Amino acid sequence: MLTEQPLSDHFRGFAAVAERDGGRTYPAICRGVADDDEVLSILDRASPPQRRPLILLAAVHFLLLSGVEHPLAAHYDTVAAVRGHSDPSPADPDPTAAFTDFCRAHRTAVEELVATRTTQTNEVGRCTGLLPGLCHVARSYGADVPLSLLDLGTSAGLNLLFDDYAYTYRSAGDGTTLRAGEPGSSVALECEARDDLTLLPALAPLHVAERVGLDLSPIDPRADDEALWLQACQWPDNPVRFGRLRAALANVRASDHPPRLERGDMVVDLARVADSIPGTNPLVVFHSWVAAYLDEAEQRALADAVRSLDGVRPVHHLYCESPFETPGLPTPPSPVRREGPDLATTLVHLGPGGAAAQRLADTHPHGYWIRWWPTSG
Ligand SMILES: C[S@@+](CC[C@H](N)C(=O)[O-])C[C@H]1O[C@@H](n2cnc3c(N)ncnc32)[C@H](O)[C@@H]1O
C-alpha cells in the first residue's frame, strides 16, 4: 500500500530542490517551517494534489505582490522590484520568523487562496528551444507557407507569441553570438548553445497563421488577478526570470494577435480543438513541460491522438519534455551515454505521414541552454 509522505518531508525536499536551482529564500523558509504544525495546517484546506509547499508559498507571495504590507516583503526581491525598492535589507537575514508571522496575521486570506487556486507556470524561456524547433519544421515548406500552432498545456499562451521575443544564443565553445527574433523586444531571452552555434537551424522569421492554446485551467493574461497569480507562482529571488514573465504578460496584453485559449484536456479535447483551426496549411501541435502530468498510458494516448490528426493537413508533433517523466512518449535515446537522469528536457519532432521521431536537441528546462544534435541537421 502506498503511504503519503509527511508534509514536513515535502518541505525539506522542496528546500533541497529550490537550493539546487539557486534559490535562497524558499529553501530557508521551507526548512524553517517544516516542523511548524500551525503553518503546515494551512494546507489542510488544499485539495490533495495541491497539498504541497508551492501552493502555500505562492499564496503568501500573491498577497505580498497584491500590496499587503508586512516585514516579510523585505525578503522578497520580486516584491521589492514591483514596489520600486532597490535594497530591501531585512533586519533578520532568516525569513522564517517573518513568514510564520505573516501566515498567522493573514491566515484567513492565505487559506482562501490555498483552497481555491492551483499552482501554475508559463515559462517563456522555453521559447529558446521552441524557436529552432519550429524553424526546423518550417524549412520543409516554402517561405510563403504559413504554420498554424496548437500549444497543449498552454497556461497563459505566452509561448505562442515566441516570435515577439528577442533571442541571443551564445556559443559555449567560442563565445560567438547569434541574435534572432524581434530585436529590442522587452522579452529578451538568452541561451547558451552547447557547443556549436552553427548546428542550429537557420532562425529566419516564421509566417504563423493561427495560434491556439489548450489547457485544463487556462490563465487569462488580460485578467489582473490571474496574471498576478502566475507571477506569484514564481520564486521570489529570481528577479530576471520574474521580469521576463512580467514583460511577456505586458506583451500579450498589448498584442493585436493574442492567442486563442481553449479550456479542455490535451488528450480528450485535442481533436475538437484541432478541427476548429481553419485551413489546410501545416499544423504544429507542440507542448512543453506538461506531458509529465499524464500517466504513461495517457502519454501513449496523446502521441496516438496527435498522429491521428494527420490527414486533412500535414500535422507535426513537436515537444519539449523531461524524458524521465514521459516514458509513454516516443523519445529517441540520447546520442551520448549518460551517467543518470539530469535536469534536461528533450526537444523531439515527429513529422507527418508516420515519420520517425527525431531527437532534435536537449535543453535546460527553463531554456537557459540548448544542445542541438548534429544528426538532425
Ligand atoms: C508546468 S505548466 C507548463 C506550461 C507551458 N506549457 C510552459 O511550458 O510554460 C503545465 C500546464 O499544463 C496544464 N495541464 C496539466 N494537465 C493537463 C491536461 N491533461 N490537459 C491540458 N492541460 C493540462 C496545466 O494547467 C498547466 O497550465
The ligand as an ORCA input file, in Angstrom:
! r2SCAN-3c Opt
* xyz 0 1
  C       4.103     23.272    -15.916
  S       2.814     24.127    -16.809
  C       3.638     24.380    -18.365
  C       3.004     25.489    -19.151
  C       3.651     25.761    -20.519
  N       3.500     24.637    -21.401
  C       5.101     26.139    -20.387
  O       5.973     25.427    -20.897
  O       5.381     27.163    -19.772
  C       1.691     22.801    -17.169
  C       0.362     23.268    -17.758
  O      -0.325     22.118    -18.225
  C      -1.692     22.211    -17.876
  N      -2.237     20.839    -17.859
  C      -1.947     19.841    -16.979
  N      -2.607     18.710    -17.336
  C      -3.290     18.995    -18.472
  C      -4.132     18.248    -19.333
  N      -4.413     16.972    -19.068
  N      -4.671     18.847    -20.393
  C      -4.413     20.161    -20.656
  N      -3.608     20.927    -19.872
  C      -3.051     20.353    -18.800
  C      -1.682     22.927    -16.553
  O      -2.950     23.528    -16.301
  C      -0.556     23.941    -16.767
  O      -1.048     25.134    -17.342
*
